[in-house]
Amino acid sequence: MSDLEKSRQKIDDIDRQLVKLMNERAKIAQHIGSIKRSRQDAPPIYAPDRERAVLDKIQSANQGPLPNRCLVAVYRELMSGSFFLERPLRIAYLGPEGSFSHTAAIMKFGQSVEYEPQSLIAGVFEEIAREHCDFGLVPVDNTIAGGIIETLDSLKVTPIHICAEVLIAIHHNLLANCELEKIKVIYSKPEVFSQCNLWLSTTIPHIETIPMASTALAAQKAAAEPYTAAIGSKLAGELYGLKSICQNIENVTTNITRFFVMGRESARPTGDDRTTLVFSTADKAGALVECLQVFQSHQINLSNIESRPSQARAREFYFFVDCQGHQNDEKLKNAVEQVRKHCLRLTILGSYPKAAEVL
């Protein structure tokens, strides 16, 4: 045999060993599932703290040449298969299929769980609260557009919890089944057109653009009509039979959307956590400053703050704050109790591991 054939044979032998080891791992996951089901206080199938611990250990053990991103992707799919063997998870997301929320859900939970598209973000919250779905994925903020209003308004009134966060790099692609010069119309969301206007104005400046409710619906439309295109995700192109004829056409390459994984309980501490809470203050000068000074005095780092009107009372606002630490940490617990004295209402929305990377 040539050196090439010998090397390929070695890879085939290693692949057989890998398949055997992955199935041995899966059998242990099945056993863990049976242990969980036998307990009266059965822990959830998906545990964000355990996920974080596994992925951290894998990356610490990696000595190359494979990059960590490759191993993390492999292990996310392994864990997805383990969920399926323990008990298939059902994940709600903002649809339709092919949306960026759908892409984010797959990147987080893999191919082996069940997905339930919802027409509204509020529907994702409702499906979890009614226990029709185990978890849900909702967009919360974007580096270009800021906070997602529908998600913030749903968080104000939800009985469920944030249990994880996901950071997704948003890349826009021109999807079509014809050559670029033959395209007559492009469909997409208005926000997407604005995020790609530099490329559009320099590459195809006179093309007609038609707004749609979602990038996935735009892809469906483009797939059904000749000489049309859509701007959307690669997943939308794959689902609706369109080719990515131009990739990464967004103005800003660092466009990142943060998603919350919503569930019925918060995650356990990992040592590198974030807590999100919402509060409203009295309508008086300095009320918000008093709350922020409490966090400062306890040396609690605040990484994000958003505000929304209450919609129930005039001049009353709700403030959403991301704090460093877990709600069970003594320092944060003491700070929250002091802040509560300055608030009309304060709710901890959840504690969860910080996202370690952009997917």
PyMOL commands that set and color helices and strands:
alter all, ss='L'
color gray80, all
select helices_A, chain A and resi 3-38+48-61+68-86+100-109+121-129+149-157+180-182+190-195+197-203+215-224+234-239+287-297+330-340
alter helices_A, ss='H'
color red, helices_A
select strands_A, chain A and resi 90-94+114-118+135-142+146-147+161-169+173-176+185-188+208-211+228-232+243-246+256-263+273-281+302-309+317-324+343-353
alter strands_A, ss='S'
color yellow, strands_A
deselect
rebuild
show_as cartoon
